[in-house]
Amino acid sequence: MFDDDLADDNFADVPDTDTVPVPVPSESQGKGGYASELQHVKVRGRQRTFYFDLKESHNGKFVKVSELSRGGQRSTIMFDGEDIDEMISALQEIKSFM
C-alpha cells in the first residue's frame, strides 16, 4: 500500500521486524560515531510511516522517532531514554482529548 514510501535511501534497508543489533552511524554523535540499534518498530499511518528506534551510544540509550510522509519528506526527533516516561505521559494526555 505504501511501499513507495520506502524509496527513501535512509529507510530502504530498514526491516519491518523487531531488532536489528548492528552498529549504525548515529547522527547524534556527529564525528562518525556509532550507536547500536536495540529495537525497531515501524508504524504505518494513513498518510505517513513512523519509525521508532531505541539506540545506545557511549552517551547512553536514546529514542529516535522518524516520520516519512507519502510525499517523501522526512522529520526526526530524538530524546534521551530517561525521558521516555514523560513522553508517554504527554502522548496519553493528548490522547485523552481525542
C-alpha positions as CSV (number, residue, x, y, z in Angstrom):
1,M,0.0,0.0,0.0
2,F,2.7,2.5,1.0
3,D,5.7,0.6,-0.4
4,D,6.7,3.7,-2.4
5,D,7.3,5.4,0.9
6,L,10.4,3.2,1.4
7,A,12.1,4.5,-1.7
8,D,14.0,7.0,0.5
9,D,17.5,5.7,0.8
10,N,17.6,6.3,4.5
11,F,14.8,3.8,5.1
12,A,15.2,1.4,2.2
13,D,17.1,-1.2,4.3
14,V,15.1,-0.9,7.5
15,P,13.2,-4.2,8.0
16,D,9.6,-4.4,9.2
17,T,10.6,-6.7,12.1
18,D,11.9,-6.1,15.6
19,T,15.5,-6.0,16.5
20,V,18.5,-5.2,14.2
21,P,21.5,-5.3,16.6
22,V,24.1,-3.9,14.3
23,P,26.1,-0.7,14.7
24,V,24.7,2.1,12.6
25,P,26.0,5.6,12.1
26,S,24.4,8.0,14.6
27,E,23.5,11.5,13.6
28,S,23.6,12.5,17.2
29,Q,27.3,11.9,17.6
30,G,28.5,13.8,14.6
31,K,32.1,12.8,14.2
32,G,31.5,9.4,12.7
33,G,30.5,7.8,16.0
34,Y,28.2,4.7,16.2
35,A,25.1,3.8,18.0
36,S,23.8,0.3,18.3
37,E,20.1,-0.2,17.3
38,L,18.5,-2.1,20.2
39,Q,14.9,-2.2,19.0
40,H,13.0,-1.0,15.9
41,V,9.2,-0.6,15.5
42,K,7.5,0.6,12.3
43,V,4.0,2.1,12.3
44,R,2.1,2.8,9.1
45,G,-0.5,5.6,9.4
46,R,-2.9,6.8,6.7
47,Q,-0.5,9.3,5.2
48,R,2.8,8.7,6.9
49,T,5.1,5.9,8.1
50,F,6.7,6.2,11.5
51,Y,9.9,4.6,12.7
52,F,10.6,4.2,16.4
53,D,14.2,3.2,17.2
54,L,15.8,2.5,20.6
55,K,19.5,3.1,20.2
56,E,22.5,3.1,22.5
57,S,25.7,5.1,22.2
58,H,28.6,5.9,24.5
59,N,26.3,8.6,26.0
60,G,23.6,6.1,26.9
61,K,20.3,5.0,25.4
62,F,18.1,7.3,23.3
63,V,14.9,7.1,21.3
64,K,14.8,8.3,17.7
65,V,11.4,8.8,16.1
66,S,11.4,9.4,12.3
67,E,8.4,10.2,10.1
68,L,8.3,9.7,6.3
69,S,5.3,11.2,4.5
70,R,3.9,9.9,1.3
71,G,5.5,12.9,-0.4
72,G,8.9,11.7,0.7
73,Q,9.6,14.4,3.3
74,R,11.3,13.1,6.5
75,S,11.3,14.5,10.0
76,T,13.2,13.1,13.0
77,I,13.3,13.8,16.7
78,M,15.5,12.2,19.4
79,F,15.3,12.2,23.1
80,D,17.2,10.5,26.0
81,G,15.9,7.1,27.1
82,E,15.4,8.5,30.6
83,D,12.7,10.9,29.3
84,I,10.5,8.2,27.8
85,D,8.0,8.1,30.7
86,E,7.4,11.9,30.3
87,M,7.0,11.5,26.6
88,I,4.5,8.6,27.0
89,S,2.6,10.7,29.7
90,A,2.4,13.6,27.3
91,L,1.0,11.4,24.5
92,Q,-1.5,9.9,26.9
93,E,-2.6,13.4,27.9
94,I,-3.1,14.4,24.3
95,K,-5.0,11.1,23.6
96,S,-7.5,11.9,26.4
97,F,-8.7,14.9,24.4
98,M,-9.4,12.9,21.3
